[in-house]
């Protein structure tokens, strides 16, 4: 796999992590200030952004190759 795609996927994963954490803190965590965040919350936010980007790149590259 191309290193540029992995770098972009890491960037999208970090952006998803930041946005997900902000939204979580503004909504759910505001009601329950004294309850800790779930254990894998940050990992799941990062993995979601990373995997969605990788899957979308794979799908788009196979569609482009089928047209050629």
mmCIF file of the N, C-alpha and C atoms, coordinates in Angstrom:
data_MODEL
# 
_entry.id   MODEL 
# 
loop_
_atom_site.group_PDB 
_atom_site.id 
_atom_site.type_symbol 
_atom_site.label_atom_id 
_atom_site.label_alt_id 
_atom_site.label_comp_id 
_atom_site.label_asym_id 
_atom_site.label_entity_id 
_atom_site.label_seq_id 
_atom_site.pdbx_PDB_ins_code 
_atom_site.Cartn_x 
_atom_site.Cartn_y 
_atom_site.Cartn_z 
_atom_site.occupancy 
_atom_site.B_iso_or_equiv 
_atom_site.pdbx_formal_charge 
_atom_site.auth_seq_id 
_atom_site.auth_comp_id 
_atom_site.auth_asym_id 
_atom_site.auth_atom_id 
_atom_site.pdbx_PDB_model_num 
ATOM 1   N N  . UNK A 1 1  ? 0.850   -1.174 0.000   1.00 0.00 ? 1  UNK A N  1 
ATOM 2   C CA . UNK A 1 1  ? 0.000   0.000  0.000   1.00 0.00 ? 1  UNK A CA 1 
ATOM 3   C C  . UNK A 1 1  ? 0.896   1.239  0.000   1.00 0.00 ? 1  UNK A C  1 
ATOM 4   N N  . UNK A 1 2  ? 0.420   2.238  -0.668  1.00 0.00 ? 2  UNK A N  1 
ATOM 5   C CA . UNK A 1 2  ? 1.168   3.479  -0.825  1.00 0.00 ? 2  UNK A CA 1 
ATOM 6   C C  . UNK A 1 2  ? 1.316   4.195  0.528   1.00 0.00 ? 2  UNK A C  1 
ATOM 7   N N  . UNK A 1 3  ? 2.540   4.635  0.864   1.00 0.00 ? 3  UNK A N  1 
ATOM 8   C CA . UNK A 1 3  ? 2.723   5.343  2.143   1.00 0.00 ? 3  UNK A CA 1 
ATOM 9   C C  . UNK A 1 3  ? 1.912   6.632  2.250   1.00 0.00 ? 3  UNK A C  1 
ATOM 10  N N  . UNK A 1 4  ? 1.636   7.279  1.126   1.00 0.00 ? 4  UNK A N  1 
ATOM 11  C CA . UNK A 1 4  ? 0.837   8.507  1.164   1.00 0.00 ? 4  UNK A CA 1 
ATOM 12  C C  . UNK A 1 4  ? -0.588  8.211  1.622   1.00 0.00 ? 4  UNK A C  1 
ATOM 13  N N  . UNK A 1 5  ? -1.118  7.069  1.201   1.00 0.00 ? 5  UNK A N  1 
ATOM 14  C CA . UNK A 1 5  ? -2.473  6.693  1.623   1.00 0.00 ? 5  UNK A CA 1 
ATOM 15  C C  . UNK A 1 5  ? -2.497  6.413  3.117   1.00 0.00 ? 5  UNK A C  1 
ATOM 16  N N  . UNK A 1 6  ? -1.464  5.748  3.617   1.00 0.00 ? 6  UNK A N  1 
ATOM 17  C CA . UNK A 1 6  ? -1.402  5.484  5.058   1.00 0.00 ? 6  UNK A CA 1 
ATOM 18  C C  . UNK A 1 6  ? -1.274  6.772  5.865   1.00 0.00 ? 6  UNK A C  1 
ATOM 19  N N  . UNK A 1 7  ? -0.493  7.709  5.361   1.00 0.00 ? 7  UNK A N  1 
ATOM 20  C CA . UNK A 1 7  ? -0.354  8.999  6.044   1.00 0.00 ? 7  UNK A CA 1 
ATOM 21  C C  . UNK A 1 7  ? -1.680  9.755  6.057   1.00 0.00 ? 7  UNK A C  1 
ATOM 22  N N  . UNK A 1 8  ? -2.383  9.727  4.927   1.00 0.00 ? 8  UNK A N  1 
ATOM 23  C CA . UNK A 1 8  ? -3.690  10.371 4.873   1.00 0.00 ? 8  UNK A CA 1 
ATOM 24  C C  . UNK A 1 8  ? -4.677  9.672  5.799   1.00 0.00 ? 8  UNK A C  1 
ATOM 25  N N  . UNK A 1 9  ? -4.616  8.348  5.869   1.00 0.00 ? 9  UNK A N  1 
ATOM 26  C CA . UNK A 1 9  ? -5.517  7.593  6.742   1.00 0.00 ? 9  UNK A CA 1 
ATOM 27  C C  . UNK A 1 9  ? -5.228  7.910  8.209   1.00 0.00 ? 9  UNK A C  1 
ATOM 28  N N  . UNK A 1 10 ? -3.953  8.046  8.565   1.00 0.00 ? 10 UNK A N  1 
ATOM 29  C CA . UNK A 1 10 ? -3.605  8.433  9.935   1.00 0.00 ? 10 UNK A CA 1 
ATOM 30  C C  . UNK A 1 10 ? -4.127  9.828  10.261  1.00 0.00 ? 10 UNK A C  1 
ATOM 31  N N  . UNK A 1 11 ? -4.017  10.730 9.293   1.00 0.00 ? 11 UNK A N  1 
ATOM 32  C CA . UNK A 1 11 ? -4.508  12.095 9.490   1.00 0.00 ? 11 UNK A CA 1 
ATOM 33  C C  . UNK A 1 11 ? -6.021  12.100 9.683   1.00 0.00 ? 11 UNK A C  1 
ATOM 34  N N  . UNK A 1 12 ? -6.735  11.364 8.847   1.00 0.00 ? 12 UNK A N  1 
ATOM 35  C CA . UNK A 1 12 ? -8.189  11.287 8.975   1.00 0.00 ? 12 UNK A CA 1 
ATOM 36  C C  . UNK A 1 12 ? -8.566  10.625 10.293  1.00 0.00 ? 12 UNK A C  1 
ATOM 37  N N  . UNK A 1 13 ? -7.810  9.617  10.712  1.00 0.00 ? 13 UNK A N  1 
ATOM 38  C CA . UNK A 1 13 ? -8.059  8.974  11.997  1.00 0.00 ? 13 UNK A CA 1 
ATOM 39  C C  . UNK A 1 13 ? -7.895  9.942  13.151  1.00 0.00 ? 13 UNK A C  1 
ATOM 40  N N  . UNK A 1 14 ? -6.855  10.764 13.108  1.00 0.00 ? 14 UNK A N  1 
ATOM 41  C CA . UNK A 1 14 ? -6.646  11.761 14.173  1.00 0.00 ? 14 UNK A CA 1 
ATOM 42  C C  . UNK A 1 14 ? -7.732  12.836 14.175  1.00 0.00 ? 14 UNK A C  1 
ATOM 43  N N  . UNK A 1 15 ? -8.142  13.263 12.988  1.00 0.00 ? 15 UNK A N  1 
ATOM 44  C CA . UNK A 1 15 ? -9.209  14.261 12.903  1.00 0.00 ? 15 UNK A CA 1 
ATOM 45  C C  . UNK A 1 15 ? -10.508 13.687 13.467  1.00 0.00 ? 15 UNK A C  1 
ATOM 46  N N  . UNK A 1 16 ? -10.801 12.422 13.126  1.00 0.00 ? 16 UNK A N  1 
ATOM 47  C CA . UNK A 1 16 ? -12.003 11.776 13.663  1.00 0.00 ? 16 UNK A CA 1 
ATOM 48  C C  . UNK A 1 16 ? -11.916 11.644 15.172  1.00 0.00 ? 16 UNK A C  1 
ATOM 49  N N  . UNK A 1 17 ? -10.736 11.329 15.682  1.00 0.00 ? 17 UNK A N  1 
ATOM 50  C CA . UNK A 1 17 ? -10.529 11.231 17.123  1.00 0.00 ? 17 UNK A CA 1 
ATOM 51  C C  . UNK A 1 17 ? -10.799 12.566 17.812  1.00 0.00 ? 17 UNK A C  1 
ATOM 52  N N  . UNK A 1 18 ? -10.270 13.639 17.268  1.00 0.00 ? 18 UNK A N  1 
ATOM 53  C CA . UNK A 1 18 ? -10.443 14.965 17.871  1.00 0.00 ? 18 UNK A CA 1 
ATOM 54  C C  . UNK A 1 18 ? -11.904 15.402 17.832  1.00 0.00 ? 18 UNK A C  1 
ATOM 55  N N  . UNK A 1 19 ? -12.537 15.265 16.668  1.00 0.00 ? 19 UNK A N  1 
ATOM 56  C CA . UNK A 1 19 ? -13.935 15.685 16.538  1.00 0.00 ? 19 UNK A CA 1 
ATOM 57  C C  . UNK A 1 19 ? -14.839 14.811 17.409  1.00 0.00 ? 19 UNK A C  1 
ATOM 58  N N  . UNK A 1 20 ? -14.594 13.504 17.419  1.00 0.00 ? 20 UNK A N  1 
ATOM 59  C CA . UNK A 1 20 ? -15.402 12.609 18.244  1.00 0.00 ? 20 UNK A CA 1 
ATOM 60  C C  . UNK A 1 20 ? -15.281 12.904 19.716  1.00 0.00 ? 20 UNK A C  1 
ATOM 61  N N  . UNK A 1 21 ? -14.069 13.202 20.171  1.00 0.00 ? 21 UNK A N  1 
ATOM 62  C CA . UNK A 1 21 ? -13.858 13.532 21.582  1.00 0.00 ? 21 UNK A CA 1 
ATOM 63  C C  . UNK A 1 21 ? -14.545 14.844 21.955  1.00 0.00 ? 21 UNK A C  1 
ATOM 64  N N  . UNK A 1 22 ? -14.464 15.832 21.073  1.00 0.00 ? 22 UNK A N  1 
ATOM 65  C CA . UNK A 1 22 ? -15.118 17.112 21.340  1.00 0.00 ? 22 UNK A CA 1 
ATOM 66  C C  . UNK A 1 22 ? -16.635 16.931 21.425  1.00 0.00 ? 22 UNK A C  1 
ATOM 67  N N  . UNK A 1 23 ? -17.207 16.216 20.465  1.00 0.00 ? 23 UNK A N  1 
ATOM 68  C CA . UNK A 1 23 ? -18.652 16.000 20.469  1.00 0.00 ? 23 UNK A CA 1 
ATOM 69  C C  . UNK A 1 23 ? -19.067 15.192 21.690  1.00 0.00 ? 23 UNK A C  1 
ATOM 70  N N  . UNK A 1 24 ? -18.281 14.185 22.045  1.00 0.00 ? 24 UNK A N  1 
ATOM 71  C CA . UNK A 1 24 ? -18.589 13.384 23.234  1.00 0.00 ? 24 UNK A CA 1 
ATOM 72  C C  . UNK A 1 24 ? -18.586 14.251 24.483  1.00 0.00 ? 24 UNK A C  1 
ATOM 73  N N  . UNK A 1 25 ? -17.588 15.103 24.612  1.00 0.00 ? 25 UNK A N  1 
ATOM 74  C CA . UNK A 1 25 ? -17.498 15.965 25.794  1.00 0.00 ? 25 UNK A CA 1 
ATOM 75  C C  . UNK A 1 25 ? -18.612 17.007 25.840  1.00 0.00 ? 25 UNK A C  1 
ATOM 76  N N  . UNK A 1 26 ? -19.058 17.479 24.685  1.00 0.00 ? 26 UNK A N  1 
ATOM 77  C CA . UNK A 1 26 ? -20.111 18.492 24.664  1.00 0.00 ? 26 UNK A CA 1 
ATOM 78  C C  . UNK A 1 26 ? -21.500 17.911 24.903  1.00 0.00 ? 26 UNK A C  1 
ATOM 79  N N  . UNK A 1 27 ? -21.700 16.648 24.582  1.00 0.00 ? 27 UNK A N  1 
ATOM 80  C CA . UNK A 1 27 ? -23.039 16.068 24.695  1.00 0.00 ? 27 UNK A CA 1 
ATOM 81  C C  . UNK A 1 27 ? -23.150 15.105 25.867  1.00 0.00 ? 27 UNK A C  1 
ATOM 82  N N  . UNK A 1 28 ? -22.605 13.937 25.719  1.00 0.00 ? 28 UNK A N  1 
ATOM 83  C CA . UNK A 1 28 ? -22.808 12.867 26.699  1.00 0.00 ? 28 UNK A CA 1 
ATOM 84  C C  . UNK A 1 28 ? -22.111 13.170 28.012  1.00 0.00 ? 28 UNK A C  1 
ATOM 85  N N  . UNK A 1 29 ? -20.891 13.622 27.949  1.00 0.00 ? 29 UNK A N  1 
ATOM 86  C CA . UNK A 1 29 ? -20.119 13.826 29.171  1.00 0.00 ? 29 UNK A CA 1 
ATOM 87  C C  . UNK A 1 29 ? -20.632 15.017 29.985  1.00 0.00 ? 29 UNK A C  1 
ATOM 88  N N  . UNK A 1 30 ? -21.354 15.928 29.374  1.00 0.00 ? 30 UNK A N  1 
ATOM 89  C CA . UNK A 1 30 ? -21.887 17.081 30.101  1.00 0.00 ? 30 UNK A CA 1 
ATOM 90  C C  . UNK A 1 30 ? -22.938 16.634 31.128  1.00 0.00 ? 30 UNK A C  1 
ATOM 91  N N  . UNK A 1 31 ? -23.721 15.623 30.767  1.00 0.00 ? 31 UNK A N  1 
ATOM 92  C CA . UNK A 1 31 ? -24.763 15.141 31.665  1.00 0.00 ? 31 UNK A CA 1 
ATOM 93  C C  . UNK A 1 31 ? -24.180 14.315 32.811  1.00 0.00 ? 31 UNK A C  1 
ATOM 94  N N  . UNK A 1 32 ? -23.102 13.613 32.526  1.00 0.00 ? 32 UNK A N  1 
ATOM 95  C CA . UNK A 1 32 ? -22.505 12.716 33.519  1.00 0.00 ? 32 UNK A CA 1 
ATOM 96  C C  . UNK A 1 32 ? -21.058 13.113 33.761  1.00 0.00 ? 32 UNK A C  1 
ATOM 97  N N  . UNK A 1 33 ? -20.841 14.234 34.414  1.00 0.00 ? 33 UNK A N  1 
ATOM 98  C CA . UNK A 1 33 ? -19.486 14.753 34.600  1.00 0.00 ? 33 UNK A CA 1 
ATOM 99  C C  . UNK A 1 33 ? -18.610 13.846 35.444  1.00 0.00 ? 33 UNK A C  1 
ATOM 100 N N  . UNK A 1 34 ? -19.204 13.099 36.348  1.00 0.00 ? 34 UNK A N  1 
ATOM 101 C CA . UNK A 1 34 ? -18.405 12.309 37.278  1.00 0.00 ? 34 UNK A CA 1 
ATOM 102 C C  . UNK A 1 34 ? -18.198 10.877 36.830  1.00 0.00 ? 34 UNK A C  1 
ATOM 103 N N  . UNK A 1 35 ? -18.770 10.512 35.694  1.00 0.00 ? 35 UNK A N  1 
ATOM 104 C CA . UNK A 1 35 ? -18.580 9.166  35.156  1.00 0.00 ? 35 UNK A CA 1 
ATOM 105 C C  . UNK A 1 35 ? -17.440 9.225  34.147  1.00 0.00 ? 35 UNK A C  1 
ATOM 106 N N  . UNK A 1 36 ? -16.529 8.259  34.236  1.00 0.00 ? 36 UNK A N  1 
ATOM 107 C CA . UNK A 1 36 ? -15.383 8.238  33.327  1.00 0.00 ? 36 UNK A CA 1 
ATOM 108 C C  . UNK A 1 36 ? -15.813 7.798  31.933  1.00 0.00 ? 36 UNK A C  1 
ATOM 109 N N  . UNK A 1 37 ? -14.995 8.174  30.964  1.00 0.00 ? 37 UNK A N  1 
ATOM 110 C CA . UNK A 1 37 ? -15.245 7.770  29.583  1.00 0.00 ? 37 UNK A CA 1 
ATOM 111 C C  . UNK A 1 37 ? -15.043 6.263  29.459  1.00 0.00 ? 37 UNK A C  1 
ATOM 112 N N  . UNK A 1 38 ? -15.728 5.644  28.513  1.00 0.00 ? 38 UNK A N  1 
ATOM 113 C CA . UNK A 1 38 ? -15.488 4.221  28.276  1.00 0.00 ? 38 UNK A CA 1 
ATOM 114 C C  . UNK A 1 38 ? -14.024 3.971  27.911  1.00 0.00 ? 38 UNK A C  1 
ATOM 115 N N  . UNK A 1 39 ? -13.535 2.778  28.206  1.00 0.00 ? 39 UNK A N  1 
ATOM 116 C CA . UNK A 1 39 ? -12.120 2.464  28.072  1.00 0.00 ? 39 UNK A CA 1 
ATOM 117 C C  . UNK A 1 39 ? -11.590 2.644  26.649  1.00 0.00 ? 39 UNK A C  1 
ATOM 118 N N  . UNK A 1 40 ? -12.263 2.115  25.670  1.00 0.00 ? 40 UNK A N  1 
ATOM 119 C CA . UNK A 1 40 ? -11.742 2.137  24.301  1.00 0.00 ? 40 UNK A CA 1 
ATOM 120 C C  . UNK A 1 40 ? -12.296 3.242  23.439  1.00 0.00 ? 40 UNK A C  1 
ATOM 121 N N  . UNK A 1 41 ? -12.775 4.302  24.041  1.00 0.00 ? 41 UNK A N  1 
ATOM 122 C CA . UNK A 1 41 ? -13.421 5.367  23.278  1.00 0.00 ? 41 UNK A CA 1 
ATOM 123 C C  . UNK A 1 41 ? -12.468 6.015  22.271  1.00 0.00 ? 41 UNK A C  1 
ATOM 124 N N  . UNK A 1 42 ? -11.285 6.373  22.711  1.00 0.00 ? 42 UNK A N  1 
ATOM 125 C CA . UNK A 1 42 ? -10.330 7.033  21.811  1.00 0.00 ? 42 UNK A CA 1 
ATOM 126 C C  . UNK A 1 42 ? -9.848  6.076  20.722  1.00 0.00 ? 42 UNK A C  1 
ATOM 127 N N  . UNK A 1 43 ? -9.624  4.846  21.078  1.00 0.00 ? 43 UNK A N  1 
ATOM 128 C CA . UNK A 1 43 ? -9.192  3.862  20.085  1.00 0.00 ? 43 UNK A CA 1 
ATOM 129 C C  . UNK A 1 43 ? -10.269 3.647  19.030  1.00 0.00 ? 43 UNK A C  1 
ATOM 130 N N  . UNK A 1 44 ? -11.521 3.584  19.474  1.00 0.00 ? 44 UNK A N  1 
ATOM 131 C CA . UNK A 1 44 ? -12.605 3.354  18.515  1.00 0.00 ? 44 UNK A CA 1 
ATOM 132 C C  . UNK A 1 44 ? -12.811 4.558  17.600  1.00 0.00 ? 44 UNK A C  1 
ATOM 133 N N  . UNK A 1 45 ? -12.676 5.774  18.122  1.00 0.00 ? 45 UNK A N  1 
ATOM 134 C CA . UNK A 1 45 ? -12.784 6.952  17.258  1.00 0.00 ? 45 UNK A CA 1 
ATOM 135 C C  . UNK A 1 45 ? -11.684 6.951  16.199  1.00 0.00 ? 45 UNK A C  1 
ATOM 136 N N  . UNK A 1 46 ? -10.448 6.686  16.616  1.00 0.00 ? 46 UNK A N  1 
ATOM 137 C CA . UNK A 1 46 ? -9.334  6.671  15.666  1.00 0.00 ? 46 UNK A CA 1 
ATOM 138 C C  . UNK A 1 46 ? -9.506  5.557  14.641  1.00 0.00 ? 46 UNK A C  1 
ATOM 139 N N  . UNK A 1 47 ? -9.841  4.360  15.102  1.00 0.00 ? 47 UNK A N  1 
ATOM 140 C CA . UNK A 1 47 ? -9.984  3.212  14.202  1.00 0.00 ? 47 UNK A CA 1 
ATOM 141 C C  . UNK A 1 47 ? -11.120 3.426  13.207  1.00 0.00 ? 47 UNK A C  1 
ATOM 142 N N  . UNK A 1 48 ? -12.182 4.067  13.642  1.00 0.00 ? 48 UNK A N  1 
ATOM 143 C CA . UNK A 1 48 ? -13.298 4.338  12.737  1.00 0.00 ? 48 UNK A CA 1 
ATOM 144 C C  . UNK A 1 48 ? -12.868 5.233  11.584  1.00 0.00 ? 48 UNK A C  1 
ATOM 145 N N  . UNK A 1 49 ? -12.221 6.338  11.878  1.00 0.00 ? 49 UNK A N  1 
ATOM 146 C CA . UNK A 1 49 ? -11.753 7.231  10.821  1.00 0.00 ? 49 UNK A CA 1 
ATOM 147 C C  . UNK A 1 49 ? -10.726 6.580  9.918   1.00 0.00 ? 49 UNK A C  1 
ATOM 148 N N  . UNK A 1 50 ? -9.796  5.847  10.504  1.00 0.00 ? 50 UNK A N  1 
ATOM 149 C CA . UNK A 1 50 ? -8.738  5.176  9.743   1.00 0.00 ? 50 UNK A CA 1 
ATOM 150 C C  . UNK A 1 50 ? -9.330  4.137  8.794   1.00 0.00 ? 50 UNK A C  1 
ATOM 151 N N  . UNK A 1 51 ? -10.187 3.278  9.325   1.00 0.00 ? 51 UNK A N  1 
ATOM 152 C CA . UNK A 1 51 ? -10.744 2.198  8.502   1.00 0.00 ? 51 UNK A CA 1 
ATOM 153 C C  . UNK A 1 51 ? -11.703 2.707  7.435   1.00 0.00 ? 51 UNK A C  1 
ATOM 154 N N  . UNK A 1 52 ? -12.496 3.710  7.755   1.00 0.00 ? 52 UNK A N  1 
ATOM 155 C CA . UNK A 1 52 ? -13.396 4.264  6.738   1.00 0.00 ? 52 UNK A CA 1 
ATOM 156 C C  . UNK A 1 52 ? -12.598 4.847  5.589   1.00 0.00 ? 52 UNK A C  1 
ATOM 157 N N  . UNK A 1 53 ? -11.491 5.512  5.879   1.00 0.00 ? 53 UNK A N  1 
ATOM 158 C CA . UNK A 1 53 ? -10.671 6.087  4.814   1.00 0.00 ? 53 UNK A CA 1 
ATOM 159 C C  . UNK A 1 53 ? -10.029 4.987  3.965   1.00 0.00 ? 53 UNK A C  1 
ATOM 160 N N  . UNK A 1 54 ? -9.467  3.970  4.617   1.00 0.00 ? 54 UNK A N  1 
ATOM 161 C CA . UNK A 1 54 ? -8.823  2.877  3.875   1.00 0.00 ? 54 UNK A CA 1 
ATOM 162 C C  . UNK A 1 54 ? -9.837  2.151  2.996   1.00 0.00 ? 54 UNK A C  1 
ATOM 163 N N  . UNK A 1 55 ? -11.005 1.857  3.537   1.00 0.00 ? 55 UNK A N  1 
ATOM 164 C CA . UNK A 1 55 ? -12.039 1.157  2.764   1.00 0.00 ? 55 UNK A CA 1 
ATOM 165 C C  . UNK A 1 55 ? -12.510 2.006  1.592   1.00 0.00 ? 55 UNK A C  1 
ATOM 166 N N  . UNK A 1 56 ? -12.702 3.296  1.812   1.00 0.00 ? 56 UNK A N  1 
ATOM 167 C CA . UNK A 1 56 ? -13.139 4.156  0.712   1.00 0.00 ? 56 UNK A CA 1 
ATOM 168 C C  . UNK A 1 56 ? -12.072 4.266  -0.371  1.00 0.00 ? 56 UNK A C  1 
ATOM 169 N N  . UNK A 1 57 ? -10.804 4.282  0.009   1.00 0.00 ? 57 UNK A N  1 
ATOM 170 C CA . UNK A 1 57 ? -9.731  4.307  -0.984  1.00 0.00 ? 57 UNK A CA 1 
ATOM 171 C C  . UNK A 1 57 ? -9.690  3.004  -1.780  1.00 0.00 ? 57 UNK A C  1 
ATOM 172 N N  . UNK A 1 58 ? -9.879  1.881  -1.114  1.00 0.00 ? 58 UNK A N  1 
ATOM 173 C CA . UNK A 1 58 ? -9.878  0.594  -1.813  1.00 0.00 ? 58 UNK A CA 1 
ATOM 174 C C  . UNK A 1 58 ? -11.056 0.490  -2.771  1.00 0.00 ? 58 UNK A C  1 
ATOM 175 N N  . UNK A 1 59 ? -12.217 0.944  -2.347  1.00 0.00 ? 59 UNK A N  1 
ATOM 176 C CA . UNK A 1 59 ? -13.393 0.898  -3.216  1.00 0.00 ? 59 UNK A CA 1 
ATOM 177 C C  . UNK A 1 59 ? -13.214 1.818  -4.410  1.00 0.00 ? 59 UNK A C  1 
ATOM 178 N N  . UNK A 1 60 ? -12.700 3.010  -4.186  1.00 0.00 ? 60 UNK A N  1 
ATOM 179 C CA . UNK A 1 60 ? -12.533 3.951  -5.299  1.00 0.00 ? 60 UNK A CA 1 
ATOM 180 C C  . UNK A 1 60 ? -11.450 3.478  -6.261  1.00 0.00 ? 60 UNK A C  1 
ATOM 181 N N  . UNK A 1 61 ? -10.408 2.840  -5.763  1.00 0.00 ? 61 UNK A N  1 
ATOM 182 C CA . UNK A 1 61 ? -9.360  2.361  -6.676  1.00 0.00 ? 61 UNK A CA 1 
ATOM 183 C C  . UNK A 1 61 ? -9.845  1.178  -7.502  1.00 0.00 ? 61 UNK A C  1 
ATOM 184 N N  . UNK A 1 62 ? -10.692 0.317  -6.941  1.00 0.00 ? 62 UNK A N  1 
ATOM 185 C CA . UNK A 1 62 ? -11.223 -0.795 -7.732  1.00 0.00 ? 62 UNK A CA 1 
ATOM 186 C C  . UNK A 1 62 ? -12.226 -0.306 -8.752  1.00 0.00 ? 62 UNK A C  1 
ATOM 187 N N  . UNK A 1 63 ? -12.991 0.735  -8.446  1.00 0.00 ? 63 UNK A N  1 
ATOM 188 C CA . UNK A 1 63 ? -13.926 1.283  -9.432  1.00 0.00 ? 63 UNK A CA 1 
ATOM 189 C C  . UNK A 1 63 ? -13.175 1.947  -10.569 1.00 0.00 ? 63 UNK A C  1 
ATOM 190 N N  . UNK A 1 64 ? -12.099 2.622  -10.289 1.00 0.00 ? 64 UNK A N  1 
ATOM 191 C CA . UNK A 1 64 ? -11.304 3.268  -11.335 1.00 0.00 ? 64 UNK A CA 1 
ATOM 192 C C  . UNK A 1 64 ? -10.678 2.221  -12.240 1.00 0.00 ? 64 UNK A C  1 
ATOM 193 N N  . UNK A 1 65 ? -10.147 1.140  -11.659 1.00 0.00 ? 65 UNK A N  1 
ATOM 194 C CA . UNK A 1 65 ? -9.533  0.084  -12.456 1.00 0.00 ? 65 UNK A CA 1 
ATOM 195 C C  . UNK A 1 65 ? -10.549 -0.634 -13.311 1.00 0.00 ? 65 UNK A C  1 
ATOM 196 N N  . UNK A 1 66 ? -11.795 -0.749 -12.872 1.00 0.00 ? 66 UNK A N  1 
ATOM 197 C CA . UNK A 1 66 ? -12.812 -1.441 -13.675 1.00 0.00 ? 66 UNK A CA 1 
ATOM 198 C C  . UNK A 1 66 ? -13.201 -0.618 -14.897 1.00 0.00 ? 66 UNK A C  1 
ATOM 199 N N  . UNK A 1 67 ? -13.042 0.707  -14.846 1.00 0.00 ? 67 UNK A N  1 
ATOM 200 C CA . UNK A 1 67 ? -13.357 1.541  -15.998 1.00 0.00 ? 67 UNK A CA 1 
ATOM 201 C C  . UNK A 1 67 ? -12.233 1.516  -17.033 1.00 0.00 ? 67 UNK A C  1 
ATOM 202 N N  . UNK A 1 68 ? -11.031 1.163  -16.636 1.00 0.00 ? 68 UNK A N  1 
ATOM 203 C CA . UNK A 1 68 ? -9.898  1.181  -17.573 1.00 0.00 ? 68 UNK A CA 1 
ATOM 204 C C  . UNK A 1 68 ? -9.829  -0.056 -18.406 1.00 0.00 ? 68 UNK A C  1 
# 
